[in-house]
Amino acid sequence: MGGGSWKKLGSDGQWLTWLQNAGIEVNALKPSNCGFEHAWSEHFKSRFAGAPIKPVVISGFDFNNPQKNLQGEFVITEHGIEGSVIYAVSAELRHAIEKNGGAHLICDLCPGRSSERLEKDLNTPRGKRSMTDHLRRHTGLEGVKIGLLYEALSKEDWQDNKKIVRAIKFYLIKLTASRPIDEAISTAGGVTQEALDTNLMSIQKPGVFFAGEMLDWEAPTGGYLLAASMASGRRAGKSACDWLSTTINNVDAV
């Protein structure tokens, strides 16, 4: 029956209530492979909503391993951020928000250059060039990435190259919430592992089997989701055939 993230196509998660009423242990559905909310200024989002941030290295998403990082890209949205590298860590970000009321994503906007090199290049005399042109020439940043810097730095900060470099290498985005479940690619939550035997059959309701997004797990990408859903579907289907065959044989024997 799928998860709960595609209501318009029938995948609305209403089965969760039916299973609860039948005494089967389930966990609430939550958005996975989803975007997150951040309060951009009106000026920034009016100019850059839809713009990709790439390449970028993100960190700070793993509370137990602050040094863990991942390179990829994401997209600025009207409400915050989304995209492949964000989907890959959506579970960690969601857990941080649930636990702490928010999550801090740290972005290296210029992963190909060290802080020392950036500071040295920015210390080159600017002459009559604008700061935007100076950044473009000596950091390789342009467009939305420069827009991010203007979003974060004060007028005084622009006089301090060390603060500019720190913003480039450790850009902080405070995330306040996951986007609504109906916007998510997939969902976490569903039938718990404890409610099933090793053949994916309900312990409470023998003869009922579960697979795919009805199971309480989440995949790091849509591709893994499809692969695991089909694999668990094959396992549940084979188990159902084996169970039915055994049941019929037992009846015949009686």
N, C-alpha and C positions, 0 to 999 in steps of 0.2 A: 504493500500500500504506500510505500515511500515514506519520506519524512514529513515535515510540515512547512516546507519553504516554497511550494508552488501551488497555492490555493486555486489559481485560475485554471490549472490543469488537473485539479482534483486531489493533489497531494496536500491535504490540509491538516493531517495529524489527528483527526477526530477519533481514530481508533484507540488513541491513548486512554480516553475516558472509558471506552467500551472494555478495554483490558483491565483497567483499574476496578471497574464494577464486577468483573469476573474473578477478581482476586489475584491477578497476575501482577507481580512487582514491576513497576516502571519508574523511570525518572523523567522529569519534565523535559520537553524539547527546547533546545537552545540554538541560536544561529551559529553556524560554522562556515568556514570559507566565506567570510563576510567582511564588510567595511566597518569602520569605526568613526565615531563622532569627535570632531575638534572644532572649536569656535574660531574660524577664520574671520578676519575683518571683512566688512562689506566690500571694500576696495579690492582686496586680494582675491576673494572668491569670484567677484564679478569679472576679473581679468583672467584668472587662471583655472577656474573649475574645468576639469577635463584634461588638464595638462599633465603629461607624464613626468615623473621624477626618475631619471636614469642617467648613468648608473648610480646606485646608492647602496651603502652598506648599513644595515640596521642592527642595533643591539639594545639591551635593556629590557627585552621582552621576557627573558628567563630570569625570574627572581632568584633562583638557586645558582645560577651561573651568569653573573652580570657581564662577563667577557665574551659570552657566546654571541656570534654575529652571523649574518646572512646577507649575501649580495643579491640584488635583483632590481626590481622597479615597482613603483606604485603610482597611483593617479590621484591628483587632487580632486575632491568633489565639493559640491556646495556645502555638504554637511561634515566633511572631514577627509578621510583617505580610504582607498581600497586598491586592490590589485594583487598580482601574483605573490609578491614577497610578503604582503600583509596576510593573505589567505593562509600562507604556510605557517604563520605563527598566531593564527586567530585564536586557537585554544588557549595559548599562554596569555595573550592579551585579555581575553574574556575572563580567565581565572583571576588575573591581577585586578581587573575592574570589580569583580564580585567580592574579592577579599579586601581591597583597599579603597574602593570607590573611584578608582582611576588607574591609568597605566601611563608610564612614561616611555616613549619610543625615542631612542637616540639615533640620529642619522648622520652618517658621514657623506656629505654632499659632493666631496671631491676625493674618492677613494684612491685615485691614482697618484696623489701627491701628499707628501708628509707635511706636518704642521710647520716644520722648519723651512721647507722649501717655499711654502705659501707665504710665510712671513717675510722671507728674503725677497720674494718676487714683489710683494705688495709694498715693500720699502723702496722700490724703484721710484724715482721722482715722477709724479703724476703730470706735472706741467699744467696745461690748460684742459686736459682731458677730464670728462666727467668721471665720477666714481664708478658708475655703471660700466663705462668703457674701460676704465682702469682694471676693474675686476675681470672683465671679459678677456682683456689682453694677458693678464698675469695669473689668472686662476683657471681659465677655460670655462668659467660659469657664465650662464646667460639665461635670459627669459625667466622661467618660473623659479629657478634656483636663486637668482638674484632677488626675485620677488619675495622669496622666503626670508632672505636676510633683512630686507626692509621691513618685513613683518615682525621680526624679532628684535632688531637693534634700535636703540634710541639715537637721537641726533648726536649726543655726546659720544656714544659708542663708535660712531663712524670715524672719530678722530683717533681711535686706538686700534692699530692693526692687530694687536694680540687678541682683542675682543672679536674682531672680524674673523680671524682665523679660527678661534674657538667656536664661533657660531657655525662656520663652514664644516668643521670636523666633528662637532658634537651638537648638532642642531636638535633641540628638544621639542617634541610634539606631545602635548598632554592629551590623552584620549579619555573621554568621559563615559562612553557607552558604546555597545555594539549597535549597529544599524538593525532595524526591525527584522524579525525572522523571515518575513515574506520577501525580503530583498536578498536573503542569503542564498548561496549556491547549494548548501546542504544543511543538515541539522545534526546536532549531538542529542543525546537522550534517547529514551525508548525502553525496550524490554531489557532488564538488567541481566548480567551474566549469571547471577545467583538464581534467577528464575528459570534457567534452562539447564538441561543436561548436556553432555558432550556432543549430542547429536542435534542440538538446537531445538529440541522439543521442550515444550512447557512442562515443568514439573507439576504445576497446579492443574493443568488441563492436558493430560496425555492425549496424543494424537494431533495436537496443534503445534505447528513448527513455525519458526520465524527466521527471517534473513534480511540482508540489506540494511536500509536505513531504519528499519523497525528495531534493530539492535542498538543498544546503548554504546556507540563508539563513533569516532569521527575520523575521516581521512584527511591527509594534508593537502590533497588537491582533488579536483573533479575526476581526473584520470584514475587515481587510486580508489576513489569512491566507486566508480563503475566496475573496476576489476574486482574489488572485494565484495561488492553487492552480487555480482554474477557468481563468484566463487562460493559465497555463503548460500546463495540460492541453489547452486548445484548440490552443496552439502545437505541442505535442508530437504531438497527434493528426493535425493537418494535415501536419506534417513526415513522420510515419510513412506517411501516404497518398501523399505526393509521392515518398518514397523507394521505396515498394513499386511505385508506378507506373513509376518510372524503371527499377527493377530488372527488372520484367517486360518492359518494352520492350526492354531490352538483351538479355535472354534470347531474346526473339522474333527480334531482329535477327540473333543468332548462328545 
